[in-house]
């Protein structure tokens, strides 16, 4: 490996702008979730607030960073070994494979701890030396953070009028997080409390943990709530993960090597108990135990679980009756060997449910059934120069084996390729798996081949593209016969000048689906039809000045059915402005026009929101939406954020259905958040 010899006397000052969220949006916009609390967003925010120190990081630490691949992470470590400590994170530009574009994506998540030339610009426009900002604490060695927010729908839904929603309209969230860094150890704690709109108790959901990190051979010991993300998600993965999108190469590989403490509010996808990670040089041992309740519908006659609920709502009597109605006890372990270029992991867990699951053959013949589950998996990661081969094989309690294997190739500063094949048998029946695929997270009844490419044909132009061919070999609840499809995307961005970016995206997906059609006798019958969806997007980001940023996007969608009609289309156009009104006070606003023929052609748009809130709305029908958000930092350690949003629908008398129905054509909301950092 050849590196440029650094001349630290000529290192130029560099400023990381934390106000720039466009790369974060690229990562998160393709989750297509409308849930507001996301473990994925929490992870991105945590990494931004706790950047990885280039002078102490191991390879697995670097690989946790968005946009970072194993080849680049290895080169960062090798550069440090050859040239000594980083004096500035700008030295990353001297490493083969790190272009200016990649550096701009990585630098919010890394720090050269003792740098005298790296600055950070916060969201209120304050510019300070980064090493001083990250090291400044009110209490020596301690980092204490309080996050509170309220979210209020201003229109009254039918559930409140009828009395079905028994609590108040306000959604309330409070979180306390503390970290203490001692001489040779770290301590951490967290307590999260949440009440959804319509729920009665302010502590309807609670979560917390205590953890010890980096003490002798104990990498982490944790009691409380946590998630486990190992390998490529086939054997054990309990968080969400990045899906197919405009970043076509690096997010394909999952980076899961450790136990993660849980701070989010998804009320199902976590474990509650104890876990530890012990490190002996190149060898790592993980041991974990969980005893946790979950919401489910229970057949009271047979005392069996018919379905699990992931929404966490306890507003109505029906929802309250399924709260914590079943539980799972799980125990397991993992051995992981890290030889730098070769990494191997073996994971095993077994669990027992308090009530058996009912097999429902009308939905899926090989759904998990019974009251016991287990999994054993082998994951591998081989790195040689610019080649990275990785994958995982897992066997479930049904004795079925699922597999995934991928090859990633990096050509420094020119291009990156990834090729991935997955085969998830219909009888795999996983319980805690989240493998890469078309149905992201449903790790069964799918096989496919994915090819992704990212390249720079010339300076300032980036082109990302992928093609994914997939098949579902067995019938499902929605499709009574095997189906297949393919997915193609090409994304391009061009930097006209510093702070002025143009981008375009084209996406086309073909997928066979079941449709309900009336025959010649007027009877409903199910037929397979090919659904083709085409999305075209054009947009720009422009930093008009250090105080003003403008962003605009136009997106057009066309849905076409091959055999039975029902074609529909839609569009979305928005423009937003972000303005630094004065020191410590900023505002952003967005105005959106949308029109779609129906829900089938809905268009998603990712919005700025309070810290910890992920807003990715699917808009359909005809109307307008706008919001304004303001951030104010009265003192260094506190931040106040407020957001008002309103959506107007043309030509409707009501919005939504059932308990969520709103009379009229307006749906508006007010959010208020407070962040205090000591």
Secondary structure, DSSP 8 states (H G I E B T S, - for coil): -------GGG---EEEETT--HHHHHHHGGG----S--HHHHHHHHHHHS-EETTT--HHHHHTSTT--HHHHHHHHHHHHHH-S-S-GGGGGGSTT--HHHHHHHGGGEE-TT-SSEEEE-TTS-EEEHHHHHH--SSTTEEEEEEEEEEEESS--HHHHHT-S-S-SEEEEEEEEEEEE-SS-EEEEEEEEEE-TT-S-TTSEEEEEEEEEEETTEEEEEEEEEEEEETTSSS-B-S----SSSS-SGGGS---EEEEE--S--SSSSEEEEEEEEEETTEEEEEEEEEEEE-EEEETTTTEEEEE--S----SHHHHHTTT-EEEEEEEEEEEEE-SSEEEEEEEEEEEEEEEE---TTT-TTS--EEEEEEEEEEEEEEETTEEEEEEEEEETTS-EEEEEEEEEEETTTEEEEEEEEEE-TT---SS---SSSSTT--SSEEEEEEEEEEEEETTEEEEEEEEEEEE-S--SS-SS-EEEEEEEEEEEEEEETTEEEEEEEEEEEEEEEEEEE-TTS-EEEEEEEEEEEEEEEEEEEE-SSSEEEEEEEEEEEEEESSS---EEEEEEEEEEEEEEETTEEEEEEEEEEEESSGGG-EEEEE--STT--EEEEE-SEEEEEEEEEEEEEETTEEEEEEEEEEEETT-SEES-GGG-EESSEEEEEEEEEEEE-
